[in-house]
Amino acid sequence: VQLQASGGGLVQAGGSLRLSCAASGRALSSYAVGWFRLPPGKEREFLAAISRSGLDTYYPDSVKGRFTISRDNAKNTVYLQMNSLKPEDTAVYYCASRQELSGTYYYTTSYEYDYWGQGTLVTVSS
């Protein structure tokens, strides 16, 4: 499966963005999906994960309540809604997927994912 992340851009602090992760080549409904980011000069950070069914999601405390992951399997797309953005959210954002037989599993570490999109840049100005 090939993943294409989009929706990044420049936004003021307090604003919102919705990122999209569109899949091609295979049905995304067979994959658990996660979002990660790479801030400048820092390590990659896990943001959100969603199971194949979309019924199970997980967020680290750092973004819980501000970020929401969702999916539309009919559109072969997973989304990351980001609200109340802060300058420290500035980063390149990546989506990743892993084929999964169960409808309820999700994954929270980068090494558990097999396929990665190319990244989309989010810049939050103060």
Sequence and secondary structure as in RCSB ss.txt:
>XXXX:A:sequence
VQLQASGGGLVQAGGSLRLSCAASGRALSSYAVGWFRLPPGKEREFLAAISRSGLDTYYPDSVKGRFTISRDNAK
NTVYLQMNSLKPEDTAVYYCASRQELSGTYYYTTSYEYDYWGQGTLVTVSS
>XXXX:A:secstr
 EEEEE  EEEETT  EEEEEEEESS GGGEEEEEEEE TTS  EEEEEE SSSS EE  TTTBTTEEEEEEGGG
TEEEEEE S  GGG EEEEEEEEE SSSS    SGGG  EE   EEEEEE 
